[in-house]
Amino acid sequence: MARPPGPLLLLLLPLRFLLHLAEAAGRPCGPAGLPRDTVLGRLGANITLTCQDEVPANTTVLWQVEKQGAAGQLAEGNTLLLRQLRYEDSGHYSCSVGSHLLRSLRLLVAEPPETPQVSCYRRSHDKDVLCEWPQQKKPSLGTRAMLWVRRRFVAENATEQRCRYFSKAQKFVCRLKVPPGTDDTKSLVVSTCVSNGAGGSAGKDKIITLSSVLRPDPPVNVTVQALEKAPQRLQVNWSYPPSWDPRFYWLRFQVRYRPEPAQTFTEVDQVMTTWLDIRDAWRGTRHVVQVRAKDEFGHGTWSEWSQEAVGTPWTDPWELTSEMEPYSSQVPTEDGIYGVTLHPRLFEEEDTNGAVMESSTHPVASPYAFLVTGGSLLLGIALFVGIVVRYRQMWWTSGQETTKPEAEGQHMLVPLSLPPPALSDTPLLPHPAPSAPGGLHTAQADYSSSGQ
């Protein structure tokens, strides 16, 4: 069972709350006090200035104005009507009769200030904290912006800082000095107030720590370089921002890149070096690259993205460049060798009348194509000559064989059951001699009888 809080703790809690209210009450955020001779006019409204309650008869009252270092004469009369007030109408107005001054007053054209939406950041561990908020409209003259900082749950006086308006950036900026040795994890309460003669507006208290508002400046000197003989690689290099000293704390980086036709980025996280090798770039396409930074331990938020840097991967000089597209291409010719189709403008000629005449484009083969074609033709001719010579010899041999006698080369079939004849020095078949047509049959009969 939880132990109930003691009576001393119950007394301290309301006391702390009362201290917080008392401190907040000590920082009023109302309209700035106006001197007695100052008249407040709202922007865009009409106002009537009165010289005196009663003016002697037969007198002429003349109004004059002095603003922004220039003086001018206005209308006559006891009253002066100003319509649709602008900031430029602020100034010193006076009415007089002759050389006698009757009244002098100051007109301040203003409207209640906008409620500040403050945000704080710190560029590095050794820099002051900057708190700022934007303004939709230019603040009127006499607008005052203040900032208070105190430690949370501590009964102490708050530190007061005056804020400055920057017209080009259209925002108020306050600088908070950080004493050396301040704990980065302690909570701080930041309060703001903007006031002028027309009213005052207080911003919502913001609780911060020095480590949570850490936001480095973007990296600088971002470059993109192509790597030789690597058509899909890009080398990205960058430098630390000047406001961050890498001798004490490092930064980690995030890189994003895209080819120019694409709309979405590819992101690479946890980069601890100041360079990155992109290995999936599109061939022959220009890429857009950006880098941002964050504290190495993950404290605070990411910086803004750096300025865009562009680069194109390496392209083989022998390949056709993108400037010749779509007319520059490689097409196979009839002999299988690739030729190049050139741009039609390369063949344009001017006639005598100044008109441009275009000739038709034809595939142009390289010198290697002629060498290969000529070598193939010579080889084919040599093969054809060899084949013709070979077949000619065969035809000549077959012609001689057809002229032999009819009996030459013919032999009688010998039964397998008969014994082989005795070997002798005489040939088995004597050379044929001229005889009667029946001589062949007689020799066969003699051979059969001798064998028996």
JOKADA-V790629 format. One line per field, one symbol per residue. phi: phi as a letter, one per 20 degrees, with the letter a starting at -180 (. if undefined). Layout:
BEGIN
phi: ???
END
This chain:
BEGIN
phi: .fefffffffffffffffffffffffdfcdfffdffeddecefnedbdedfbfcdgflcdeddcccblmcdbedfdpfccdddlfcffffredbcbdmdefebcbdddebcgffffdeccbcfafddfeddbbecfcffffnfcdccccbfflcebffedceddedffelbeccddfdffnfffefecddccbcbbfeqcbdefgceccfffefbfffgclecccedfmcfcccddcbcffffdeffdcecdccdcbbfgfedeeedcdleeedbbdedcfffmdfddcccccbgfenfmcfffffffccacffcffeefeffefeeebdcfefenefddeefgffdfcdefenfeddefecfdefgfffffffffffffffffffffffffffffffffffefffffndcefdfffffffffbeeffdfffdfbfgegfffffffffffff
END
